[in-house]
Structure formats: structure tokens, C-alpha cells
Amino acid sequence: MAKGLDMPAFKSECWMVASGIAGKLDMISPKTWSKEACEHSYAETEKTQQLITHELVHVCHGQFNSSPDFSWFVEGLATYASGQFDSLRLEEIKGEPE
């Protein structure tokens, strides 16, 4: 997954199924998520669509912003624009230590 990120020592986590940067979107086939990954199910169509939208926001942002920095703003923008920022996620954030 991280090949395009120029991070040779990077080891992805089991929940990492897609990656979007300015020049491309990499994703393992959603139909294999149940075998190849954790925390994702292709059968959950709304969450699948949100994840793909999230990564496409990264692609779009990368094409218009020359900074490769994936800061809190970039993740927040992608989370909000994809519809992933819901009441459950807000409660998770509130519970995380600062």
C-alpha cells in the first residue's frame, strides 16, 4: 500500500485497505477485505463508499496542494467530506487522550 508514499520501511496495519495521493488511488479489492484485512467489510456498502470517497478526497487534495503533509487538516477534511464524521466518531475522538 505504501509503495507510492516513498516510505520503504513502512508496514501497513491490517485495517489499511486503500491509500490516496495526488497521482493515484491504491486499494485492495473490496471483495477480499474480509480475507486480507480487518475492520472492513465489502457488505457494508455505505462504509465502503465512505472509505473510497475518503481516499478520493486525498487524491483531489493532493492534486491541488503541493504539500505532501498528511496533517490533521487533511485527514479531517477527508473524514468530513466522506461522511465518516458521525456521532460515533465524535464520541471516539472525545474519549481519546490528548
PyMOL commands that set and color helices and strands:
alter all, ss='L'
color gray80, all
select helices_A, chain A and resi 3-5+30-36+45-64+72-81+87-95
alter helices_A, ss='H'
color red, helices_A
select strands_A, chain A and resi 18-21+24-27
alter strands_A, ss='S'
color yellow, strands_A
deselect
rebuild
show_as cartoon
